Amino acid sequence: MGTVSKPIKEAVRRLRAKGEKVGFLRIRWFRPFPTDDIIRYLSGVKVVAVVDRDYSFGSPFDGGAVFTEIRSALYEADHRPLMMNFIGGLGGREITYNDAINMFNMALEAARKGKVEQRVIWYGVRE
């Protein structure tokens, strides 16, 4: 959603040109949540990596709001993909093309391994 879409879209274009099987689904509204569309487009993939620019305190899997909703929507799917959540762009920081490439590489690695090492990754946050 929002400004993170452009660098991710460019990363998809370049990774596909290199032969990687990657894609991008942009959610245009949060309510009513597009559950049927989420199931239709994401239930057949190996890994879903969600980029959130927020953190939902007290959420069931310690992720962002969109991650939590997508994970819930995919519960009804016949095939549930592995899921990762990147929480980034906090405090006005931008998520760049290079950030998007790094996130895709982590998701591709999870797809190759068949498991997610770390479900929620705080990306680009100062320590």
ZIVEN-V983619 format. One record per residue. N is the residue number from 1. PSI is psi as a letter, one per 20 degrees, with the letter a starting at -180 (* if undefined). BURIAL is b if it has 24 or more other C-alpha atoms within 12 Angstrom, else e. Layout:
BEGIN
n:N psi:PSI burial:BURIAL
n:N psi:PSI burial:BURIAL
END
This chain:
BEGIN
n:1 psi:q burial:e
n:2 psi:b burial:e
n:3 psi:i burial:e
n:4 psi:i burial:b
n:5 psi:g burial:b
n:6 psi:g burial:e
n:7 psi:h burial:b
n:8 psi:g burial:b
n:9 psi:g burial:b
n:10 psi:h burial:e
n:11 psi:g burial:b
n:12 psi:g burial:b
n:13 psi:g burial:e
n:14 psi:h burial:e
n:15 psi:h burial:b
n:16 psi:h burial:e
n:17 psi:h burial:e
n:18 psi:j burial:e
n:19 psi:j burial:e
n:20 psi:q burial:e
n:21 psi:n burial:e
n:22 psi:r burial:b
n:23 psi:a burial:b
n:24 psi:p burial:b
n:25 psi:o burial:b
n:26 psi:p burial:b
n:27 psi:p burial:b
n:28 psi:i burial:e
n:29 psi:q burial:e
n:30 psi:h burial:e
n:31 psi:p burial:e
n:32 psi:q burial:e
n:33 psi:p burial:e
n:34 psi:m burial:e
n:35 psi:g burial:b
n:36 psi:g burial:e
n:37 psi:g burial:e
n:38 psi:g burial:b
n:39 psi:g burial:b
n:40 psi:g burial:e
n:41 psi:h burial:b
n:42 psi:i burial:b
n:43 psi:i burial:b
n:44 psi:j burial:e
n:45 psi:r burial:b
n:46 psi:g burial:b
n:47 psi:p burial:b
n:48 psi:p burial:b
n:49 psi:o burial:b
n:50 psi:p burial:b
n:51 psi:o burial:b
n:52 psi:q burial:b
n:53 psi:k burial:b
n:54 psi:r burial:b
n:55 psi:p burial:b
n:56 psi:n burial:e
n:57 psi:p burial:e
n:58 psi:j burial:e
n:59 psi:q burial:e
n:60 psi:h burial:e
n:61 psi:k burial:b
n:62 psi:k burial:b
n:63 psi:a burial:b
n:64 psi:r burial:b
n:65 psi:g burial:b
n:66 psi:g burial:b
n:67 psi:g burial:b
n:68 psi:g burial:b
n:69 psi:g burial:b
n:70 psi:g burial:b
n:71 psi:g burial:b
n:72 psi:g burial:e
n:73 psi:h burial:b
n:74 psi:i burial:b
n:75 psi:h burial:e
n:76 psi:i burial:e
n:77 psi:q burial:e
n:78 psi:h burial:e
n:79 psi:o burial:e
n:80 psi:o burial:b
n:81 psi:r burial:b
n:82 psi:q burial:b
n:83 psi:q burial:b
n:84 psi:q burial:b
n:85 psi:p burial:b
n:86 psi:p burial:b
n:87 psi:o burial:b
n:88 psi:r burial:b
n:89 psi:k burial:b
n:90 psi:q burial:e
n:91 psi:k burial:e
n:92 psi:j burial:e
n:93 psi:q burial:e
n:94 psi:q burial:b
n:95 psi:o burial:b
n:96 psi:r burial:e
n:97 psi:g burial:e
n:98 psi:h burial:e
n:99 psi:g burial:b
n:100 psi:g burial:b
n:101 psi:g burial:b
n:102 psi:g burial:b
n:103 psi:g burial:b
n:104 psi:g burial:b
n:105 psi:h burial:e
n:106 psi:h burial:b
n:107 psi:g burial:b
n:108 psi:h burial:b
n:109 psi:g burial:e
n:110 psi:h burial:b
n:111 psi:g burial:b
n:112 psi:g burial:e
n:113 psi:h burial:e
n:114 psi:j burial:e
n:115 psi:q burial:e
n:116 psi:p burial:b
n:117 psi:g burial:e
n:118 psi:o burial:e
n:119 psi:g burial:b
n:120 psi:p burial:b
n:121 psi:o burial:b
n:122 psi:o burial:b
n:123 psi:p burial:b
n:124 psi:k burial:e
n:125 psi:p burial:e
n:126 psi:q burial:e
n:127 psi:* burial:e
END
